[in-house]
Amino acid sequence: MLAMSDYLASYASVAVILIVGVLLAAGMLGANRLLRPQQPTAAKLLTYESGVDPVGQGWAQSNVRYLVYVYLYVIFAVDAVFLFPWAVVFVAIGWAAVVEMAVFVGFIAVGLVYAWRTGVLRWT
């Protein structure tokens, strides 16, 4: 039974840190509520999106072209996420991983060539 109490005692520090964290966050939020000025006005209660006052209906259409830029960014971000750690351990992983990474980069290159050929990468 002594081993179990030692095992649970090792989690006591984690529990103390969690309790202190919750109390600290609650204390900061409570101090903010007590110390902040409370003068609600019509301008402060007005909802806005990115600093733009709401005018008209909430429906707006956006150009699909921007979505393509987002997809291209995600493709290259994922490429970077996989390539940098792979390059760090390149020697230790062997040639099979080199072939797999070449296939991965090939897929990325095909996507880039397709985007270039269709004119997506032009700003005009």
Sequence and secondary structure as in RCSB ss.txt:
>XXXX:A:sequence
MLAMSDYLASYASVAVILIVGVLLAAGMLGANRLLRPQQPTAAKLLTYESGVDPVGQGWAQSNVRYLVYVYLYVI
FAVDAVFLFPWAVVFVAIGWAAVVEMAVFVGFIAVGLVYAWRTGVLRWT
>XXXX:A:secstr
 HHHHHHHHTTHHHHHHHHHHHHHHHHHHHHHHHHS     HHHHS  BTTB   S S     THHHHHHHHHHH
HHHHHHHHHHHHHTHHHH HHHHHHHHHHHHHHHHHHHHHHHTTTT   
